[in-house]
C-alpha cells in the first residue's frame, strides 16, 4: 500500500565549504498563515505543485527552479496561490518581502546572480524526510487553527560554496537585508542558531541537525525540536517524481 502524503517539497542548504557551520537559510516571519512555523528556520526551496512545477521531472529540477525564482533583489509581487493549493492559506493574494531602504545597484544584482549560479551548479543530494506536523502542534500556538495533521516528503540538497562566493553572499545580506522574494534570508551559523534557540519550520529542524552532525558538529544535538511534529528519514532523494508516485499517494501535485 502506498504511503499517503500531502505534497513533495525540495530544499537546499547552501553552506561555506571551509566552515559548514555557516549557512544560508530563511526564517518565516509573523505573517505566515500557520502560526506554528512563524520564527522557524526553513531551507530555500519550494513545492512540486502548481503551474510552474508542471515540467519538473525530479526534486532536483524543483529546487533549482525555486532557487532561481526565489533569490532575487527586486521585490516583485508574489502570490499566495501555492499556499492555498497546499491548504496552508485560505485567500489568494499578492505580497512582497521587505528590503533595506538602500537603492539596489546593478552590480549587486550581478553578484547575486553569480551566487545563485554557484548554488544551482553545486547541489548534491543529502536525504529525504517524511515531515509531519500534527493538529495538536498547530493548536498549541493557535487555538483557532482548523488545519489537520499533514505530512510532506521533503527532499534535501546541499550546496557547498567557496569562500569568495560565501563572502559575496554575506556582503549582499548585510547590505540588502533580505535576498529572498518569498521569505526572510539569514546568513547564520550553528552557534547563532543555538544561542537564539531557533528551531525549524515544517519540521526542518531534524534534517538540519542531521546535516550539522554529519559535518562533525556534535553540539548540533542541542538544537531545539518542536513538540508534536516529527521528521523521519526516508532515504536518498529519488531520481524522478515518477519513482515517487510508485511509492506515495501524493494529495497535492502540479496542475496540468
C-alpha positions in Angstrom: 0.0 0.0 0.0 1.3 3.5 -0.9 2.1 6.0 1.9 -0.3 8.9 1.9 1.3 12.3 2.0 0.1 15.9 1.4 2.9 17.0 -1.0 6.5 16.8 -2.0 9.0 19.7 -1.5 12.6 20.2 -2.3 15.1 22.5 -0.5 18.8 23.3 -0.4 21.2 24.3 2.3 24.0 26.5 0.9 27.0 26.4 3.3 30.5 27.6 3.5 32.7 24.7 2.4 35.6 25.9 4.6 33.3 26.0 7.7 30.0 24.1 7.2 28.6 25.6 10.4 27.9 28.7 8.4 24.8 28.5 6.2 22.3 30.5 4.2 18.7 29.8 5.3 15.4 31.6 5.6 13.2 32.3 8.6 9.4 32.6 8.4 8.0 35.9 9.5 4.9 36.7 11.6 2.6 36.9 8.6 2.7 33.2 7.8 -0.8 31.6 7.9 0.4 28.7 10.1 1.3 30.3 13.4 3.4 27.3 14.4 6.0 28.0 11.7 6.5 31.7 12.5 10.1 32.3 13.5 11.1 28.9 12.2 14.0 28.2 10.0 13.3 27.0 6.5 15.8 26.0 3.9 15.4 27.7 0.5 13.2 25.8 -2.0 9.6 25.0 -2.7 6.9 22.5 -3.6 6.1 20.3 -6.5 2.8 22.0 -7.1 1.1 24.5 -9.4 1.6 25.5 -13.0 5.3 26.4 -12.6 6.1 22.9 -11.5 4.5 21.0 -14.4 7.7 20.5 -16.2 9.7 19.5 -13.1 10.8 15.9 -13.7 12.6 15.5 -10.4 13.1 17.1 -6.9 16.4 18.4 -8.2 14.5 20.2 -11.1 12.2 21.7 -8.5 14.8 23.0 -6.1 16.9 24.5 -8.9 13.8 26.3 -10.3 12.8 27.5 -6.9 16.2 28.9 -6.1 16.3 30.8 -9.4 12.8 32.2 -8.8 13.3 32.9 -5.1 16.7 34.5 -4.7 16.2 37.9 -6.3 16.8 41.5 -5.3 13.7 43.1 -6.8 10.6 42.9 -4.6 8.2 41.9 -7.3 4.7 40.8 -6.2 4.4 37.1 -5.2 1.2 35.2 -5.0 -0.1 33.0 -2.1 -1.7 30.7 -4.7 0.7 27.8 -3.9 -0.1 28.1 -0.2 -3.8 27.9 -1.0 -3.3 24.9 -3.2 -1.4 23.2 -0.4 -4.2 24.0 2.1 -1.9 26.3 4.1 -3.8 29.6 3.4 -7.4 30.5 2.5 -7.1 33.5 0.3 -5.1 34.1 -2.8 -3.3 37.5 -2.6 -0.1 39.1 -3.6 2.7 40.2 -1.3 6.3 41.4 -1.4 9.1 40.8 1.1 10.8 43.7 2.8 14.2 45.1 1.8 16.6 47.8 3.2 15.9 51.3 2.0 19.3 51.4 0.2 18.9 51.5 -3.6 19.9 48.2 -5.2 22.6 48.5 -7.8 23.2 46.5 -11.0 26.5 45.3 -9.5 24.6 43.8 -6.6 22.2 42.1 -8.9 25.1 40.7 -10.8 26.7 39.5 -7.6 23.6 37.6 -6.5 23.2 36.1 -10.0 26.7 34.7 -9.7 25.9 33.3 -6.2 22.7 31.7 -7.4 24.6 30.1 -10.3 27.1 28.6 -8.0 24.3 27.3 -5.7 22.4 25.7 -8.6 25.5 24.1 -10.1 26.9 22.7 -6.8 23.9 20.9 -5.5 24.2 17.4 -4.3 21.6 15.1 -2.6 21.6 14.8 1.2 18.4 12.9 2.0 14.6 12.9 2.0 12.4 13.0 5.2 8.8 12.5 6.0 8.0 15.7 7.9 4.7 15.5 9.8 3.1 18.5 11.6 0.2 17.4 13.8 -3.0 19.2 14.5 -2.1 19.2 18.2 1.1 21.1 17.4 -0.7 23.8 15.4 -3.4 24.1 18.1 -0.8 24.6 20.8 0.1 28.0 19.4 -3.2 28.9 17.6 -6.4 27.6 19.2 -8.4 28.8 16.2 -6.4 26.6 13.7 -8.6 24.3 11.6 -5.6 22.7 9.8 -5.5 18.9 10.1 -2.3 16.8 10.5 -0.3 16.7 7.3 2.9 15.1 6.1 5.3 16.5 3.5 8.0 14.4 1.9 10.9 16.9 1.8 14.0 16.3 -0.3 17.2 18.0 1.0 20.1 19.0 -1.1 23.5 20.6 -0.1 25.4 23.4 -1.9 29.0 23.9 -0.7 30.2 27.4 -1.5 33.8 28.6 -1.8 35.0 31.4 0.4 34.7 34.1 -2.4 31.1 33.1 -3.1 30.1 32.9 0.6 31.8 36.4 1.1 29.6 37.8 -1.7 26.6 36.3 -0.1 27.4 37.8 3.3 28.1 41.2 1.9 24.8 41.2 -0.1 22.9 40.0 3.0 24.4 42.8 5.1 23.6 45.5 2.6 20.2 44.4 1.3 18.9 42.7 4.5 16.9 40.1 2.5 17.8 38.2 -0.6 14.5 36.3 -1.0 11.3 37.3 -2.7 9.3 34.9 -0.5 10.7 34.9 3.0 13.5 36.4 5.1 17.0 35.2 4.5 19.7 34.7 7.1 23.4 34.2 6.7 23.9 32.5 10.1 25.8 29.7 11.9 25.0 26.8 14.1 26.3 28.7 17.2 23.9 31.6 16.4 21.0 29.1 15.9 21.7 27.6 19.3 22.2 30.9 21.0 18.9 32.2 19.7 17.2 28.9 20.4 15.8 28.8 16.9 14.0 25.7 15.6 12.7 24.6 12.2 9.5 25.5 10.3 7.7 22.5 8.9 9.8 20.0 11.0 13.0 21.1 9.2 15.0 21.1 12.5 15.8 17.3 12.5 17.3 17.3 8.9 19.2 20.5 9.8 20.5 18.9 12.9 21.5 15.7 10.9 23.4 17.9 8.4 25.4 19.7 11.1 26.1 16.3 12.9 27.2 14.8 9.6 29.6 17.7 9.3 31.1 16.8 12.6 29.4 19.5 14.9 28.3 17.3 17.8 26.8 20.2 19.7 24.1 20.3 17.0 22.3 17.7 19.1 21.2 20.6 21.3 19.1 22.1 18.5 15.5 22.6 19.7 12.9 20.1 18.4 9.3 21.4 18.2 6.9 19.1 20.1 4.2 17.1 18.3 5.9 17.2 14.9 8.2 14.5 13.5 10.8 14.1 10.8 11.7 10.5 9.7 14.5 9.7 7.3 13.1 8.2 4.1 16.3 7.5 2.1 18.1 9.5 -0.5 16.1 11.7 -2.9 14.9 9.6 -5.9 15.8 10.3 -9.5 12.3 11.3 -10.6 8.8 12.1 -9.5 7.6 9.1 -11.4 9.6 7.0 -8.9 7.9 8.8 -6.0 4.4 8.2 -7.4 5.1 4.5 -7.4 5.6 4.6 -3.6 3.5 7.5 -2.4 -0.1 8.7 -2.7 0.5 12.4 -3.2 -2.6 14.5 -2.5 -1.2 17.8 -3.9 0.5 17.7 -7.3 1.2 20.0 -10.2 -1.9 21.1 -12.2 -1.7 20.2 -15.9 
